[in-house]
Every structure is written in C-alpha cells, then in structure tokens.
Amino acid sequence: MKILVINCGSSSLKYQLIDMDGEQLMAKGLVERIGIEGSRVKHETTGKDKKVIEQDLKDHKDALKIVMDSIIDSEYGAIASLDEIGAVGHRVVHGGEDFADSVIIDEAVIEAIKKNFDVAPLHNPPNIMGIEAVSTLLPNVKQVAVFDTAFHQTMPAKNYIYALPYDTYEDYKIRRYGFHGTSHKYVTERAADMVGKSKDQVNLVTCHLGNGASITAVKEGKSYDTTMGFTPLEGLPMGTRSGNIDPAIITFLMDKKGLDGAGIDNLLNKESGVLGISGVSSDFRDIEEAMANGNQRAELALDVYETDAAKFIAGYFTHFDALEDIDGIVFTAGLGENSAETRANIIKKLSVFGVEIDSEANAMRGEEKIVSTDASSVKVMVIPTNEELMIARDTLNLVK
C-alpha cells in the first residue's frame, strides 16, 4: 500500500509518499508560505531531479492540490494516478487526554482535535485544515491521525500533574502532555531491536535534541516521564524557547518591559533559548561556528543546553531500580544525530554513573550506531529518527 504522510503547519506543509511494501520513500516535499505572497513548492521524487514550483497558494487546499499534481506529474511525479494512494496519515500535534494511540479520522475525532485548539493554537488548526483538504481532494481515502502527545499518555499521574490547585487540572486539563511522541516511539522500537529485546521490555532514556528538544524516560517500552509539558515550552532550553525558568520571571518581565500576554509569550517562545543567550542564532550549526571563532556567549549557550540535557538524563535514571535496568541512552533529531561533540559533552557529564562514549565510534553523523565503550554502564546509541515512517506504519496498521 502507498501511504501519503502529511504534516501541516500554519503556513507550511511537509509530505512524503511511502510504499509500505518494503517501506520505500517514493517522493517528498515541502510547501512554504501558504496564504502568503511568494508561495513555493519543493518536490523531489526518488531517482529524479528536484522540482521547484513558485505559485501563490491561498490555503492548504490549494497547497495539497499542487502536491497531488506533483505526485502524479508525468515528468517528475512518482505514481500514475491518485487512485494508487491507499491512505493518508496526518501528524496532529495535540490529542489532549482523548487519544492514547493513533486513530482513523471520523467526525468525532475531528471534534476532539478542535476541542484542543486552546492548548495548541498554533498547531491543531492547520492540522484540521490538512484533514479537511484531503477530505475534499480524496473523499474515498481513509485518513489517520497520529498524535505527538499519544505516546506520553502512559505516564503515571505523579509524573504529569503540576503542583497547582487540583481544579486547574479538573476544569482546564492543565497537566504535562509531552511532545515529539512519534519520534520517541520510533527510536524506542529501533533501540529495542538493537539491544535484542521486545519493545515492551526495553528501558531507555531517549533524547530528541534539535531546535526543539525533549527527553523521555521509557519504561518497558512506554513513556514514563518527559521534559515537555502543557506546551512544548517546558523542559530543555531550545533554539528559541526558554525551557524551564522561575515562573515569577514572567510577571517580573511583564512589569519591567511593559509586555502583555502575547508579548511575554513571544519572548519566551521566539526570543529565548540558545538564540537569547548567544545573540547569534537559533541554529546550532551557527552556534558551533561562532564558538570556533571565540564567541563566548555562543559557548555559554551550548554549555547551558548540554548541562540541562545531562541533568534531565541523570534525573531520569532514578525512575529505574538500578543502572543495570537501563538498556540505553538514545540520541536522535538534528543535533543528537549529527553533533559528535554535543553527544560527547553530555555523556562526559554522566561519567559519575559509569557511562562512557567511544570517541572513535562517536565520530560520525546521522548513522544508526552504538557509540559507547564496552565498559560503559549503559549503552549509548545514535538512531536517526523517522517520524514520517512511524506515521505511515500506524496508518497502515489501522486501515488494514
């Protein structure tokens, strides 16, 4: 079966067409500036030249129409007819407490996604736009919603409840939800294969480290605790997000800078993190280049990031009875997969636990590999994430 995977942002749309017979990528692409002047589609079919299409697109329906046209184009397309698409899988950011797994989309699911607009105002509305656009363009094709939050619905209450008046949870569902769940689930399954265990037996600390970052304690193959919270702002400092701070800083800065709610939200989500500390960039490649040129604030930004990551990993060790119970630490996502230096710096901070990295094995980018020494108390693995494939797998399992 050929499955189209769609990830809709507010003004963007990423897609992949995957042939699940062998899990082969057939085509992929990105639509940018939807609803904004200067819309552009970057399309690539495996084995063919890339194609860039510049055409104004007023909404996600327009965007998906040009995606469909690109997929079946006789010159640079991947298939002859849209009838070859057996199902469509959608990344949906927030499922709240309604979904602990992926689901086939129906009216009840759509209403539940809309119900969570309040807690994911930047993400769930465009996710619905994508679903509705596919319903119009491919009315007879089944669609599946794969939620970023679903993997974390196995967390026990002690790990998701905040120390706020309990009615804030009862009335407003304020709790830790966690994100990057599809990525954490994918690398958990791959890590289980690498250590020779079934996925319901494996114990891990999985580190999704990139411009957005989260760390998860995986106990017997299930999410037990995670760093992101009610929103993706909590936890590690990230590219532009502050991560954990003293809550009193918020009202202090609102008073000192004259900021309203939108202003402080913008400061914490878009002006903070490694960008805020370094003053250089939110891109870790730029940070590393600035460090090499002697920029001390860039060095400080990366040190804060790596130190906080090590703190969370060390803290999650306490969720297991002994180090011998932990099958591995997994690094994934842009920085985790590609920065040997960041991996080494984080593991060095965990040497008190007997965790050791093999510098020779670690000297690589983007490979699936065990990079710890034989003497290490815990295996250290690098596993490139593949959220699109995880979405396609869930979609296939449900529609079959």
SVG drawing of the C-alpha trace seen along z (x, -y; Angstrom):
<svg xmlns="http://www.w3.org/2000/svg" viewBox="-19 -49 58 59">
<polyline fill="none" stroke="black" stroke-width="0.4" points="0.0,0.0 1.2,-3.5 0.6,-6.0 0.8,-9.8 2.1,-11.3 1.2,-15.0 2.5,-17.4 0.6,-20.8 2.0,-23.9 0.2,-27.3 1.8,-28.4 3.7,-25.2 3.1,-21.6 5.6,-18.8 4.8,-15.5 6.1,-12.1 4.8,-9.3 5.9,-5.9 5.4,-2.5 4.8,-0.3 5.8,2.8 9.5,2.5 8.9,-0.9 10.4,-2.7 10.3,-6.5 8.8,-7.4 8.5,-11.2 8.8,-14.0 8.4,-17.7 7.8,-21.0 5.2,-23.7 6.1,-27.1 4.4,-30.4 0.8,-29.1 -1.5,-32.1 1.4,-34.5 2.8,-36.1 5.7,-34.1 4.4,-30.5 6.8,-27.8 6.7,-24.0 9.9,-22.0 9.2,-18.5 11.5,-15.5 10.7,-12.0 13.3,-9.3 15.6,-8.9 14.6,-12.1 15.6,-15.7 14.2,-18.1 11.4,-20.4 10.6,-23.9 7.2,-25.4 6.6,-29.0 2.9,-29.8 0.7,-31.7 -1.4,-29.4 -4.3,-30.9 -4.9,-28.0 -4.0,-24.4 -6.5,-23.0 -4.6,-24.8 -1.3,-23.5 -2.5,-19.9 -3.9,-20.2 -0.4,-21.2 1.2,-18.4 -1.2,-15.9 -0.5,-17.3 3.3,-17.0 3.0,-13.4 1.2,-12.3 3.1,-14.5 4.3,-12.5 7.7,-14.1 8.7,-14.4 5.9,-12.5 6.1,-9.2 2.8,-7.5 0.4,-7.4 -2.8,-8.1 -4.1,-9.3 -6.0,-6.1 -2.7,-4.4 -2.8,-6.2 -4.3,-3.8 -4.4,-6.0 -3.3,-9.3 -1.6,-9.8 -1.6,-13.1 0.7,-14.4 -1.5,-16.0 0.3,-17.8 -2.2,-17.7 -4.6,-15.0 -5.0,-16.0 -6.3,-13.2 -8.6,-12.0 -6.1,-9.8 -3.5,-7.3 -2.9,-6.0 -3.3,-6.8 -6.9,-6.6 -8.8,-6.5 -10.3,-10.0 -14.1,-10.5 -16.3,-13.3 -15.8,-12.5 -12.0,-12.6 -12.2,-16.0 -14.3,-17.5 -11.8,-16.2 -8.9,-17.8 -10.8,-21.1 -11.5,-20.8 -7.8,-21.0 -7.4,-24.3 -7.0,-26.1 -3.9,-24.2 -2.3,-24.0 -3.5,-27.2 -0.5,-27.2 -0.7,-23.6 -4.1,-21.9 -5.9,-24.4 -3.6,-23.8 -3.7,-20.1 -7.5,-20.3 -7.0,-22.3 -5.0,-19.5 -7.5,-16.8 -10.4,-18.8 -8.4,-19.5 -7.7,-15.8 -11.4,-15.0 -12.2,-17.3 -9.5,-16.1 -9.5,-12.4 -13.0,-11.8 -12.9,-8.0 -9.5,-7.6 -9.2,-6.7 -7.3,-9.2 -5.4,-8.5 -4.4,-11.0 -1.1,-10.3 -0.7,-12.5 2.5,-13.9 1.1,-13.6 -0.3,-10.0 2.9,-8.1 3.1,-10.1 -0.4,-9.1 1.1,-6.2 2.7,-8.5 1.5,-7.9 -0.2,-10.9 2.8,-11.6 4.7,-12.5 2.1,-14.6 0.3,-16.5 1.6,-20.0 1.7,-21.3 -1.2,-23.7 -4.7,-23.7 -6.2,-20.5 -9.2,-22.2 -6.9,-23.6 -6.5,-20.1 -10.1,-19.2 -11.5,-22.3 -8.8,-23.2 -6.8,-19.9 -3.6,-21.7 -1.1,-18.9 2.1,-17.6 1.3,-16.2 4.7,-15.8 5.5,-16.1 7.8,-14.6 6.0,-11.4 6.1,-9.9 9.9,-10.4 10.4,-8.9 8.2,-5.9 10.2,-5.3 13.6,-5.3 12.3,-3.2 11.3,-0.5 14.6,-0.7 16.6,-0.7 14.7,2.5 15.9,4.2 19.5,3.0 19.7,4.4 17.8,7.6 14.7,7.0 11.0,6.8 9.7,3.2 7.6,3.9 10.7,4.9 13.1,2.2 14.1,-0.6 15.6,-3.8 16.3,-7.5 15.5,-8.9 16.9,-12.3 15.3,-14.2 17.8,-17.0 17.4,-19.7 15.9,-23.2 13.0,-21.7 14.2,-19.3 12.7,-16.8 14.0,-13.9 11.8,-10.9 12.2,-8.1 10.9,-5.0 10.0,-2.1 9.1,1.2 8.6,-0.4 6.2,-3.1 6.6,-6.8 7.0,-7.1 8.2,-10.7 9.1,-13.5 10.5,-17.0 8.0,-18.9 4.8,-19.8 1.5,-21.5 3.1,-23.1 6.4,-22.5 7.9,-25.4 8.8,-23.4 12.0,-21.4 15.3,-22.0 16.3,-25.3 15.9,-25.1 16.6,-27.0 14.3,-30.0 12.4,-28.6 13.4,-29.3 12.7,-25.9 12.3,-25.8 12.5,-29.1 11.3,-30.5 7.6,-31.3 8.0,-34.7 10.3,-35.9 7.2,-36.1 5.3,-38.7 8.6,-40.5 9.5,-40.9 5.9,-41.9 6.1,-44.7 9.7,-45.8 9.3,-45.6 5.6,-46.6 4.7,-43.3 1.2,-41.9 0.4,-38.2 1.2,-38.0 4.5,-39.9 5.8,-37.6 4.7,-34.5 6.7,-35.8 9.7,-36.5 9.7,-33.0 8.9,-31.1 10.8,-33.0 13.5,-35.2 14.9,-32.9 16.8,-29.6 20.3,-29.4 19.3,-32.4 18.6,-34.5 21.8,-33.5 24.1,-33.7 22.6,-36.6 23.9,-34.7 21.3,-32.3 18.8,-29.6 20.6,-27.2 23.2,-25.1 25.4,-25.0 25.8,-28.8 26.4,-28.5 29.2,-25.9 30.8,-28.1 30.6,-31.2 32.2,-29.1 35.1,-28.1 35.6,-31.9 35.9,-32.5 32.3,-33.8 32.0,-33.2 28.2,-33.7 27.8,-31.1 29.9,-28.7 27.8,-29.5 24.6,-28.9 25.7,-25.4 27.1,-24.6 23.7,-25.5 21.9,-23.3 24.2,-20.3 24.3,-20.7 20.5,-20.8 20.3,-17.7 22.7,-15.8 20.7,-16.9 17.4,-15.5 19.1,-12.2 20.6,-11.8 17.3,-12.6 15.5,-10.0 18.0,-7.3 16.0,-7.5 13.0,-6.0 14.7,-2.7 15.8,-0.4 19.4,-0.2 21.6,-1.3 21.7,2.4 17.9,2.0 18.6,-0.7 19.2,0.7 20.4,-2.6 20.5,-6.3 19.4,-7.2 20.4,-10.4 18.2,-11.5 17.0,-14.5 19.1,-17.2 21.7,-17.9 21.5,-14.4 22.1,-12.6 24.7,-14.9 26.8,-16.5 29.5,-14.2 30.8,-17.0 27.4,-17.6 26.9,-13.8 30.4,-13.5 29.9,-16.6 26.6,-15.3 28.0,-11.8 31.1,-13.2 28.8,-14.9 27.3,-11.5 30.7,-9.8 29.9,-9.6 27.4,-6.9 30.0,-5.0 28.6,-6.0 31.4,-6.1 31.5,-7.1 33.8,-5.6 35.3,-8.6 36.1,-6.7 32.7,-5.2 31.1,-8.6 33.0,-10.4 30.2,-10.2 26.9,-12.0 23.5,-10.5 24.3,-6.8 22.4,-4.2 25.1,-3.0 26.1,-2.1 28.7,-4.7 29.5,-3.7 32.5,-1.7 32.2,1.9 32.9,0.9 30.1,-1.7 27.4,-1.0 24.7,-2.0 24.8,-1.6 24.7,-4.9 23.0,-4.8 22.5,-7.2 19.3,-6.5 18.2,-8.8 14.5,-9.5 11.9,-8.9 8.6,-10.3 7.1,-10.1 7.7,-6.3 6.2,-5.9 3.1,-7.8 2.9,-5.6 3.3,-2.4 0.5,-3.4 -1.7,-4.4 -1.1,-1.0 -1.9,0.9 -5.2,-0.9 -6.5,-0.9 -5.7,2.8"/>
</svg>
